Amino acid sequence: MSDVREDAARCLALLALARARPGLTVAELAEAAHLSEETVVRDLFSTLLLCGVPPYLPHQFVSPSLTGGRVYVTFAEQFRRPVSLTPLEALALKSALEASTPPGGEPPEAARRLVAKIESSMSDAARRRFAALARRFVRRPPRPEEARAADVLRIAAEERRVVEVRYRPLGRLDATTRRLRPLGLFERGGAWYVAGIDPGRGRPQSFRLDRILSLVRLDERFARPKGFSLRAFAAASGRFDDGSRRADVRVPAASAARIRETADPSTWTETAKGLRWRPHYADESAFAAYLAGLGVRDLEVRAPASLRDRVAALAAAARDAHL
């Protein structure tokens, strides 16, 4: 059985040769390519028929033909000019590249060259449209303190050094001091977070950079958790669990900011009175305790009924304990 990569390379070489020297006979093309006539015919008029991107057929990209015993190759119209992204497509790519750059950092040189190349291939009208869109949808520039915190945390994570931070959680006016073991930075929903371990909790958590009031890198070292993946943690961050059960929770507008900031954006939608939050969960008793611990007034669990009853029971127990 022939090697697929060898077949593909041979077909591409034949196409280039036939395109550069139109009108060669099969025998002349075979001689120029140092192949047998049978191989030339098979590659151009059989193997190429198996190529293409569904639902397109090969002839919609390249079309070899044998006319009067001579070989000709024509390419589809779209190959007559460079492929150009629409302004919205270019903006999406630019935003994705910017989102991968930590606050205060500069995009990689390769990313800057890519955006410049995309802009240069646009028409004047498309380039003006792209520039206007980019001005409207620019990322919020990080505050100087966020950029400084990102630099300290990035170095501390690389050197595996403990950091002492003053952190103000959402909904609180006072700050707490923590000795954090930083594991890396990631972006979610336009905000930057550090994944880290607070020894008092013993498991990785996420902390928003704009809630860090101050930090100091200490000499104390730590061991990175075995098997920890920043990519996997960032992907799961904001989800309570990957369980198969799903809740239907209504969150009042006064407390909606907490869910917007901590929950997976795909699990909630805006309503006239706040948010409709539909998170997945596995352990109902643990999730009920989590909901009760949020301390959100007028939180309404609409489904399932068993979860609603558990949350109500926990709330009643907490109320009775303080009467």
C-alpha positions as CSV (number, residue, x, y, z in Angstrom):
1,M,0.0,0.0,0.0
2,S,1.4,3.4,-1.0
3,D,2.0,6.1,1.6
4,V,-0.7,8.7,1.6
5,R,1.7,11.6,2.2
6,E,3.9,10.4,-0.7
7,D,0.8,10.3,-3.0
8,A,-0.3,13.8,-1.9
9,A,3.2,15.2,-2.4
10,R,3.5,13.6,-5.9
11,C,0.0,14.9,-6.9
12,L,0.9,18.4,-5.8
13,A,4.2,18.3,-7.7
14,L,2.4,17.1,-10.8
15,L,-0.2,19.9,-10.5
16,A,2.5,22.5,-10.2
17,L,4.3,21.2,-13.2
18,A,1.2,20.8,-15.4
19,R,0.1,24.3,-14.4
20,A,3.5,25.9,-15.2
21,R,3.8,24.1,-18.6
22,P,0.2,23.8,-20.0
23,G,-0.3,21.5,-23.0
24,L,2.3,18.9,-22.3
25,T,1.4,15.4,-23.5
26,V,1.1,12.7,-20.9
27,A,4.5,11.3,-22.1
28,E,6.2,14.6,-21.8
29,L,4.7,15.3,-18.4
30,A,5.8,11.8,-17.2
31,E,9.3,12.4,-18.5
32,A,9.6,15.8,-16.8
33,A,8.3,14.4,-13.5
34,H,10.4,11.2,-13.7
35,L,7.3,9.1,-13.4
36,S,5.6,6.5,-15.5
37,E,2.7,7.5,-17.8
38,E,0.4,5.2,-15.8
39,T,1.3,7.0,-12.6
40,V,0.7,10.4,-14.1
41,V,-2.8,9.4,-15.4
42,R,-3.7,7.7,-12.1
43,D,-2.6,10.6,-10.0
44,L,-4.3,13.4,-12.1
45,F,-7.4,11.6,-13.1
46,S,-8.1,9.1,-10.4
47,T,-6.3,10.0,-7.1
48,L,-7.3,13.6,-7.2
49,L,-11.0,12.6,-7.5
50,L,-10.7,11.3,-3.9
51,C,-9.6,14.8,-2.6
52,G,-11.7,17.7,-1.5
53,V,-13.5,19.2,1.5
54,P,-17.1,18.1,2.0
55,P,-19.5,19.1,0.5
56,Y,-17.1,20.3,-2.3
57,L,-15.8,18.1,-5.0
58,P,-12.2,18.3,-6.2
59,H,-13.1,20.1,-9.5
60,Q,-14.4,23.0,-7.4
61,F,-10.8,23.6,-6.4
62,V,-8.7,22.2,-9.2
63,S,-9.7,20.7,-12.5
64,P,-7.2,18.6,-14.6
65,S,-8.3,17.8,-18.2
66,L,-6.9,15.8,-21.1
67,T,-7.7,17.6,-24.4
68,G,-6.3,16.3,-27.7
69,G,-3.8,14.1,-25.7
70,R,-2.5,17.2,-23.8
71,V,-2.8,17.9,-20.1
72,Y,-4.3,21.2,-18.9
73,V,-5.0,22.3,-15.3
74,T,-7.3,25.1,-14.2
75,F,-7.8,26.4,-10.7
76,A,-11.1,27.7,-9.1
77,E,-11.8,31.4,-9.2
78,Q,-11.1,31.9,-5.5
79,F,-7.4,31.0,-6.0
80,R,-6.9,34.0,-8.3
81,R,-6.6,36.3,-5.3
82,P,-5.5,35.9,-1.6
83,V,-8.0,34.6,0.8
84,S,-9.4,37.6,2.8
85,L,-11.3,37.5,6.0
86,T,-14.4,39.7,6.5
87,P,-14.1,42.5,9.0
88,L,-16.1,40.5,11.6
89,E,-13.9,37.4,11.1
90,A,-10.8,39.5,11.4
91,L,-12.1,41.1,14.6
92,A,-12.9,37.7,16.1
93,L,-9.3,36.5,15.4
94,K,-7.8,39.8,16.8
95,S,-9.9,39.5,20.0
96,A,-8.9,35.8,20.4
97,L,-5.2,36.8,20.1
98,E,-5.6,39.6,22.6
99,A,-7.4,37.3,25.0
100,S,-4.5,35.0,25.1
101,T,-2.1,37.8,26.2
102,P,-1.9,38.3,30.0
103,P,-2.8,41.8,31.3
104,G,0.0,44.3,30.8
105,G,1.8,41.9,28.3
106,E,2.4,42.4,24.6
107,P,0.9,40.0,22.0
108,P,3.6,37.7,20.5
109,E,5.4,39.1,17.4
110,A,3.9,36.3,15.3
111,A,0.4,37.4,16.4
112,R,1.0,41.0,15.5
113,R,2.4,40.0,12.1
114,L,-0.6,37.8,11.4
115,V,-3.1,40.7,12.1
116,A,-1.1,43.1,10.0
117,K,-1.0,40.6,7.1
118,I,-4.8,40.1,7.4
119,E,-5.4,43.8,7.3
120,S,-3.1,44.3,4.3
121,S,-5.1,41.7,2.3
122,M,-8.4,43.6,2.8
123,S,-9.9,46.0,0.5
124,D,-9.9,49.7,1.6
125,A,-13.6,49.6,2.5
126,A,-13.2,46.4,4.5
127,R,-10.1,47.7,6.3
128,R,-12.0,50.9,7.4
129,R,-14.8,48.7,8.6
130,F,-12.4,46.5,10.6
131,A,-10.7,49.5,12.2
132,A,-14.1,51.0,13.2
133,L,-15.2,47.6,14.7
134,A,-11.9,47.2,16.6
135,R,-12.3,50.7,18.2
136,R,-15.8,49.8,19.4
137,F,-15.0,46.3,20.7
138,V,-11.5,46.9,22.2
139,R,-10.7,44.9,25.3
140,R,-10.7,46.9,28.6
141,P,-7.1,47.9,29.2
142,P,-5.8,46.4,32.5
143,R,-5.2,48.9,35.3
144,P,-1.6,49.3,36.3
145,E,-2.1,47.4,39.5
146,E,-3.6,44.4,37.6
147,A,-0.6,44.4,35.2
148,R,1.9,44.5,38.1
149,A,0.0,41.7,39.9
150,A,0.0,39.6,36.8
151,D,3.8,40.0,36.5
152,V,4.4,39.0,40.1
153,L,2.1,36.0,40.0
154,R,3.4,34.8,36.7
155,I,7.0,34.7,38.0
156,A,5.9,33.2,41.4
157,A,4.0,30.4,39.5
158,E,7.1,29.7,37.5
159,E,9.4,29.7,40.5
160,R,6.8,27.9,42.7
161,R,7.0,30.6,45.4
162,V,4.2,31.4,47.8
163,V,2.6,34.8,47.5
164,E,0.9,36.8,50.4
165,V,-2.1,38.6,49.0
166,R,-4.7,41.0,50.3
167,Y,-7.9,39.9,48.6
168,R,-11.4,41.4,48.7
169,P,-14.0,38.8,47.8
170,L,-17.1,39.8,45.8
171,G,-19.7,41.5,48.0
172,R,-17.4,42.3,50.8
173,L,-15.9,45.7,51.8
174,D,-13.1,44.2,53.9
175,A,-10.1,42.3,52.6
176,T,-8.6,39.1,53.8
177,T,-4.9,38.2,53.9
178,R,-4.0,34.8,52.3
179,R,-0.8,32.9,51.6
180,L,-1.5,31.8,48.1
181,R,0.3,29.1,46.0
182,P,-0.1,30.5,42.4
183,L,-0.4,27.9,39.6
184,G,-1.0,30.1,36.6
185,L,-3.1,32.8,35.0
186,F,-6.1,32.4,32.7
187,E,-8.8,34.6,31.2
188,R,-12.6,34.1,31.4
189,G,-15.3,36.5,30.3
190,G,-13.0,39.4,29.8
191,A,-11.4,39.2,33.3
192,W,-8.1,37.7,34.3
193,Y,-7.8,35.2,37.2
194,V,-5.0,33.4,39.0
195,A,-5.5,29.7,39.8
196,G,-4.0,29.0,43.2
197,I,-4.2,27.0,46.4
198,D,-5.0,28.6,49.7
199,P,-3.6,26.2,52.2
200,G,-6.7,26.8,54.4
201,R,-8.9,25.3,51.6
202,G,-6.4,22.8,50.3
203,R,-7.7,22.7,46.7
204,P,-7.2,25.0,43.6
205,Q,-9.4,28.0,43.4
206,S,-9.6,31.0,41.1
207,F,-9.0,34.6,42.3
208,R,-9.8,37.7,40.1
209,L,-6.8,39.9,39.6
210,D,-8.8,43.1,40.0
211,R,-9.8,42.0,43.5
212,I,-6.2,41.7,44.7
213,L,-5.3,44.8,46.6
214,S,-1.7,44.0,47.2
215,L,0.7,41.1,47.1
216,V,4.2,40.2,48.1
217,R,6.3,37.3,46.7
218,L,7.8,35.3,49.6
219,D,10.8,33.0,49.8
220,E,8.7,30.0,50.8
221,R,8.5,27.4,48.1
222,F,5.8,24.9,47.3
223,A,5.3,21.7,45.3
224,R,2.9,21.9,42.3
225,P,0.0,19.5,42.7
226,K,0.6,16.3,40.8
227,G,-1.5,16.0,37.7
228,F,-2.7,19.6,37.8
229,S,-3.6,21.1,34.4
230,L,-4.1,24.8,34.2
231,R,-6.0,24.4,30.8
232,A,-8.4,21.8,32.4
233,F,-8.9,24.0,35.5
234,A,-9.6,27.1,33.5
235,A,-12.1,25.2,31.3
236,A,-13.9,23.9,34.4
237,S,-13.7,27.1,36.3
238,G,-17.1,28.7,36.9
239,R,-18.9,25.3,36.8
240,F,-20.1,23.8,40.0
241,D,-19.9,20.3,38.7
242,D,-20.0,18.3,35.5
243,G,-22.8,16.1,36.7
244,S,-25.8,15.1,34.6
245,R,-28.4,16.7,36.7
246,R,-29.4,20.3,36.0
247,A,-31.0,23.0,38.2
248,D,-33.2,25.9,37.3
249,V,-32.5,28.8,39.6
250,R,-33.7,32.4,39.5
251,V,-31.3,35.0,40.8
252,P,-32.6,38.5,41.7
253,A,-30.9,41.5,40.0
254,A,-29.4,42.7,43.3
255,S,-27.3,39.5,43.5
256,A,-26.8,38.7,39.8
257,A,-23.3,40.1,39.7
258,R,-22.0,37.3,41.8
259,I,-23.3,34.6,39.4
260,R,-22.1,36.6,36.4
261,E,-18.6,36.7,37.8
262,T,-18.3,33.1,39.1
263,A,-20.5,30.9,37.0
264,D,-20.0,29.5,33.5
265,P,-21.5,32.1,31.2
266,S,-23.2,29.4,29.1
267,T,-25.3,28.4,32.1
268,W,-27.1,31.7,32.7
269,T,-29.2,34.2,30.8
270,E,-30.5,37.7,31.6
271,T,-34.1,38.1,32.6
272,A,-36.2,41.2,33.4
273,K,-35.7,40.5,37.1
274,G,-32.2,39.2,37.2
275,L,-30.8,35.9,35.9
276,R,-32.0,32.5,35.0
277,W,-29.2,30.1,36.1
278,R,-29.1,26.5,34.9
279,P,-26.0,24.9,36.3
280,H,-25.2,21.1,36.2
281,Y,-24.5,19.3,39.4
282,A,-23.9,15.7,40.6
283,D,-24.4,15.6,44.4
284,E,-27.7,17.2,45.3
285,S,-26.9,17.7,49.0
286,A,-23.6,19.3,48.3
287,F,-25.1,21.6,45.7
288,A,-28.0,22.5,48.0
289,A,-25.4,23.5,50.7
290,Y,-23.5,25.6,48.0
291,L,-26.7,27.4,47.1
292,A,-27.7,28.1,50.7
293,G,-24.1,29.3,51.4
294,L,-24.3,31.9,48.7
295,G,-26.4,34.0,51.1
296,V,-28.5,35.4,48.3
297,R,-31.9,36.8,49.4
298,D,-34.9,35.8,47.3
299,L,-33.0,33.1,45.5
300,E,-35.6,30.9,43.9
301,V,-35.0,27.2,43.0
302,R,-37.6,26.2,40.5
303,A,-36.4,22.8,39.6
304,P,-35.9,20.0,40.5
305,A,-38.4,19.9,43.4
306,S,-36.0,17.8,45.6
307,L,-33.3,20.4,45.3
308,R,-35.8,23.2,46.2
309,D,-36.9,21.3,49.3
310,R,-33.3,20.8,50.4
311,V,-32.4,24.4,50.0
312,A,-35.5,25.5,51.9
313,A,-34.7,23.1,54.7
314,L,-31.2,24.4,55.0
315,A,-32.4,28.0,55.0
316,A,-35.0,27.2,57.7
317,A,-32.3,25.5,59.9
318,A,-30.0,28.5,59.6
319,R,-32.9,30.8,60.5
320,D,-33.9,28.7,63.5
321,A,-30.3,28.6,64.8
322,H,-30.2,32.3,64.9
323,L,-33.5,32.9,66.6
